[in-house]
Amino acid sequence: MKITPTTLSLQQFFAVGNEQFLIPAYQRRYAWGQRQQRELFDDLRLLPPGDTHLLGTVLFLSDTHRPGINQLELVDGQQRVTTITVLMQVLARRFDREGDADTAQELTKLLQCKGVDRKAQAKLQLGDLDHEDYLRVIEGGDTSEMENECLRSVHEHFTK
């Protein structure tokens, strides 16, 4: 296995329109609590203008690229990537409510991928146990009936 490190901004990380990040079934469920969520949010919120933040390593296993959506198995960094996508969605909704539809649309576009059929799908696909709850958060559905309390909590925390 060849590991090739690449430094990317969040925009670069999410920008490839036909890539989907897949969390394999053997990975643990989303489990970040409020402490981890708050630490990540505060790290980002307290950055001086123009400064950057190292989010850490994210490791993917990739197969041969083919037409359609290329699924990259996310084997390290799933908790951070999931948390960041929830934060991005919450921010997109807030920008939309405050009348900045362009920024809302840019964020929403980063959270989607499309294959040759041009049908939008979630950029991140969680394991079977969490994906339905994750889609409720990303698509703005009813989160009161979610099974994964941590996913519901991160959505509520960032919304507040």
Salt bridges, closest charged atoms under 4 A:
GLU39 OE2 - ARG35 NH1 3.12
ASP42 OD1 - ARG45 NH2 3.14
ASP43 OD2 - HIS53 NE2 3.77
GLU98 OE2 - ARG94 NE 2.85
ASP130 OD1 - ARG29 NH2 2.80
GLU132 OE2 - ARG136 NH2 3.31
ASP133 OD1 - ARG136 NH1 3.90
GLU149 OE1 - ARG152 NH2 2.43
GLU156 OE2 - ARG152 NH1 2.89
